[in-house]
């Protein structure tokens, strides 16, 4: 399956819409969008995951990269993560570094 990561900005909020499968073959695309969000000095990073069907360990490393790349006070919100992805994030303990939401924060 293909993968897309599309970055948009709304003021100090960066939103990356993720679609498809985030794995070792596609993780670099995600990292590039995170870098672009960090360069724009985003104060909130929203990862819209409702169309993300799968996340491998490489995808988890991408989330860790995002947390490290952004300033400590930047909040990361995962919107619409499916149960398997959310469970994986919780199992590795990364849920302490992100927030889960059903809707894009305003």
N, C-alpha and C positions, 0 to 999 in steps of 0.2 A: 504494500500500500504506500501511497505517496505521503509526503509531509509538507506542510506549509507553516511558516511562522511569519505573521504580518504585524508589524509594529505601527501603532498610531499614537499620537500625543493629543492630550486635551489639557492645556495648561501645564501643571507640574505632574500630571499623571501620565505614565506610559502604559499602554495596553498592548500586550502581545497576544494575538489570537493564534492558538495552536490547533492544527488539524492533522489527523492521520496518526502515524506511529513515530514516536520520539525514541530513537534507538541509536546505536553506534554509528550508523550510516547517516543519520540526520541531525545528530547532536550539535555539530559545528554550525549548522544553520541557526539553531536556537541560540547558541553562544554569541553569534554575530549580532543578533537582534538585542540580546541583553547588553552587549557592549555599546550598541547605539543608544539604548535607553540610559545607560550610565553616563555616556558622553553628554547627553542632554540634561543631566543633573535632575533626573526624575525624583520626586519626593514620595511617589507611590508607584509601585509596579504591580499591575494587574495581569495575571496570566489567565486568559479565558480558555478553558479546557473542555468545554462541552462537546467539541468535535474531535478531541484527542482520544483515540481508541486504545492506545497502548503506550506505556513508558517503561523502558528497560533501565538497567543500572546506569547506563550512559546518560539517560534522561535525568536520573536522580543526581548524577554528578553535575549536570547542567544547572539544576536547582541550587546545588551547593555553590557552583561558580557564580550564579546570580547573587546569592547572599553575600559572597565574598567581594564581588565586583562593585556592588552598590554601597553607599554610605550606611553606617550602622543604624541610622535613624530612618532609613527608607523601609517602609512597610511593603511586604510582598503578600498579595492576596491571590489565592487560587480559586477561580470561579468555575463551578460546574464540573469538577473532577468526578469521574465515574468511581464507583465503589472500589474497584480493583486498584486504581491509581491512588486513591485516598488511603486505602488500607496499607499499601506498600510504603507510602510516605510516613504513615504512623508507625509501622513496624520498625523502620530504621531510625525513628526518633526525630525526624526532620520537621514534624508538625509543630515543634516548639519554635521554629524559625519562620514559619509562614502562618497565614490565616486562611481558613476555608470559608467560602461564601457561596450562596446559591445565586447571587445577583452581583452585578458590577457595582462597586461602591460609588457613591456620588461625591 
